[in-house]
Amino acid sequence: MKKHGAIIKSFLTIIILVVMLGGIAWADDKDYPHYVRLSSGLYQPTEDLDDSGYDSGVDLSLFFGRYFGRHLVLEGGLGFFYTERDIVGRTPAAGFYFEEDTVGILSVTATAKGVYPIGRLELFGGGGIGGYFVSFDADIKSSNLGNVDTDDDDTVFGFHATGGFNFNITERFLLGGEVKYLWTDDVEINKQISDIPIRLQGNLNGCSVNFTFGFRF
């Protein structure tokens, strides 16, 4: 992601400066400034994956965050989401075949959020960067070859924008909802089994909608 290197460095520099200034300018008025939250929902691919016939899949994430004053949160996350598609085709060597492609993505992200509290409700919006570790698996049932499968992996970088809300059930427990949109570089996987092409090429751009449960400490 060389073309985005300067943008990534600028984003990280801004986060560091905001944290440093926030530590000076804002008093920590929260009794529990840290939190962990579990997020679960759906990932809907768009653009390249959607054009290739991939379906919506499950999105699961675990986040650790810290408040720097009432209006800024920095958050790190580990997540996993996947999508899959089915292909029916025929080639001279393989004959008729049914192919099931599964794409699983492990994500490591950093996000900065602006927060607007309204009583027990918190509205937030923000953005960040991430690394995405892609695992691709193709399971093929062929009339001439029998059952065969292959797998491969790749790593890409991306940006995301997010928005949503938290509702504080108590001072320490929260429920919420979040919508996130992801943009990434292109995955490049190109293989072949007999004369069946096995490809995953294009970005992982997509939208996720999640419900969250969190604990402050």
N, C-alpha and C positions, 0 to 999 in steps of 0.2 A: 504494500500500500504506500509506495514511495510518494505518489502525488499528494497523499493526504498527510505526509509526515509533518509538514510545517503546521497544519491545522491541529494535529494531535498535540504537538509541543506547545502551541499557543493555548490550547484548552487546559492542559495540565498546569501551565504557568499561571493562568487565571485562577484556577482552583487553589493553588498554593498561596497566591497573593490574597485571595478572599479569606482563606482560613487564617492567615497571619493577621490581616486587618480585623477580621471578626473576633479573634482572640483578644485584641486590644480594645476594640470599640464596643463590644457587647458583653454585658454581664450574663453569666450563665444562670438564668432564673428558673431552670427546670430542675426539679428534684431528681428526675430520672432522664438524663440527657442522651443515654444510649438505648438502642433497641435492636432486637432481631425480629424478622418477620418472615413467614412462610407464604409463598404465593403460588396459586394453582389456577389454571384456566386453559384457554385454547390459543393456539398459534395458527394463524391463517396466512399461508404464503401468498405473495402478490408478485407481479412482474414475471421474472424468468421461471421460477418454480411453478407458479400458477399457470403460465403458458404451456409448461411441460406436463400438466395434468396432475400435479401433486395436490393432495387433499389437506384439510385442516388436521391438526394433531394436538397432543397434550403439551402444555408448557408448565414446568415446575421450577421454582427458584427459591433460594434461601438468601436473605440479605442481612447485612449488619450496617447500622447507620448511627450517626451522631449529630445532634443539634448543635449548631454554633449560633447561639441566640435563638430568638423565636421564629426567625424568618429564613434560616438557611440550614439545609441538611446535606451532609456528604454521606454517600452510601456505596458500599461494595457488595457485589453479588456473585453467587455461583448458581448457574441454572442449567437446565436440560430441556430441550424441546425436539420434537421430531415430526416428520411428515412422510407420507408414502404414496405410491401410485401403482397401478396395475397396467401391464402392457400385454396385448395379444398380437402375435405376428407369425410370419413364416419366412424361412430362408431355405435355399437349396440344400445346404448341408445339415442344418438343425431340424428342418421340417417345421411343423406347427409347434409354437411354444407359447407358454404363459410365463411372464416375468413380473415379479413383485420387487420393486425397488423401495428401500427404506433409508431415509436420511435422518441420522441422529446428531444433534449439535449440543456440545458442552460449551457453555459461555462463562467468561470471567469479565465482569463489568465494573466500571466506576461511574457514578452519577452524582451530579450536583442538582439540588432541588430548591426552588423558592417555595416557602410555605406561608399560607394566609390563614390564621386561626379564627374561627367563629364559634365561640363557646367550646363545646366538646368536639366540634367538627373542624377538620383541617383540610383545606384545599391546597393542592401542590401541583407544580409543573416544573419540568427541567429537562436535562439532556446529559449525555455522556458518551463514553467510548467503551469498546470491548474487544476481546479476542474470542474467536469462535472456532472450536476444534470439531471438524466435521468427520463423521464416520458414515461411509456409504456401503450398503450391502445390497446385492442383486441375487435373488433366489429364482432359478429358472427351471421349469419343467418342460422338457422338449420331447417330441414324439420320436426323434432319432437319437438324441444324446442322453435321454433319461433326466435325472435330477442333477443339476449342477449349480454351484453358487460361487460368488466371488465378492471380495470386499476391498476397500481402499479408504484412504483418509486424506485430508487436506486441512489447512489452517488459513483463516482469513481474518481481517480486521473490519470493524464497522463502527457506525455511530447510531445513537438512538435518541428519540424524544419521548417523553412520558408525561402523563397527567392523570390526576385522580383525586381521591379523598381518603382520609382516615377518620373514623369515628371512635372516640375514646370511651370505651365501655366503663372503665375505671381509670384511675391515674396511671395504671401500669399495663392494662390490656386494651387492645384496639382491634377493630375490624375495618376493612376498607376495600376499595376497588381501584383498579389501575388499568389504563390503556397505554400501550407502548407501540411505537413504530420503529422498525429497524431497517437500516441501510448497510450493506456490506460490499466488499470487493467480490470478484467472481471466483467461485470454486472451479478448479480445472481437474477433472477426473475423466480419463478417456481410455477404455480398455476394450477387449473383445474376447468372447468365448466362441470358438469355431467361427462362423460368419455372423454371429449376433453382436451388434455394437452395444457396448455398455458405457453410458456416458452420464456424467453429472457436470454440467457446465452452466455457469450463470451465477447471479447473486442470490442471497438468502433473504432478500427484502420481504418484509411481512409485518403483520399487525398481530399483537397478542392482547387478549382481554382476560384479566385475572381478578380473583378475589383473594384477599390477604388476611392473615391473622398475625398479630404482633404482640410482643412483650417488651416493656421498657424496664431498664435497670440503671 
